[in-house]
């Protein structure tokens, strides 16, 4: 089963010029990073190699959630 993560509210927010991602402030972070990229770094550090669908999941999570050092 596939879920279209670019439908509904995300597309509506994009058409209104808003950022559809949810920004989570993280003190001490030097630059913004998506949730998918953070998970990828963590799993690679554990020695887990990415599979074929990992890039798609990473990109989908990056579009939805972002850890941001300067989010309010």
N, C-alpha and C positions, 0 to 999 in steps of 0.2 A: 504494500500500500504506500502510495506517495502522497505527500501533503505539499500543496503549493504555498510556500511561505511568503510569496510576494502578492498575495491577494488581499482583498478586503481592506482592513484598516491601514496596512502598510502602504498600499497603493494610494489610498485616499490621503494619507499624510504626505507622501511624496508629491502628489499633485498640488498640495497646498503649500509646498516648499518647506515642510517640516522634516526633521530627521526621524525616521520611524524606529530607530533603535532606542532602547532603554539604557540610559547612562547611569552607571553605579560609581559614585565617588570612592576612590581608594587612595588614602594618604600614603605618600612615599613612592608612588608610581611615577616614573619619569616621562612616560608617554602613554597615550591611549592604546588599548589593545582589546580586540574583540574576544568574546567568550570562547569561540571556537579555536582561535589562535592560542589562547591561554591553555586550553585543554590539550591542544596539540603539543605545546612546549612541555607540559607536565608529563604526558604519556611518552614522548620521546626521551625525556630525562630518565624515565623508568625502564627504557629499553624496548618499548612496545613499538613495533613498526606499523606505519599506517597501511590500511587496506584500500581497495579501490573506491569505496564510498566515503572515505574519510575527508577528502577535499570538499565534497559536496556538503557534508554535515558541518565541517568547519566554516565554510562560506555562509551557510544558512544561519548558524549561531552568531557569526560575526555581524550579520545584518540585523539580528534581533537584539543582542545585548553587547554593550561596550563598557569596559572598565576604564574610567576616565579620572585622571588626577585632579582635574579642575572642574568637574561637574558640580552643579549646585543643587 
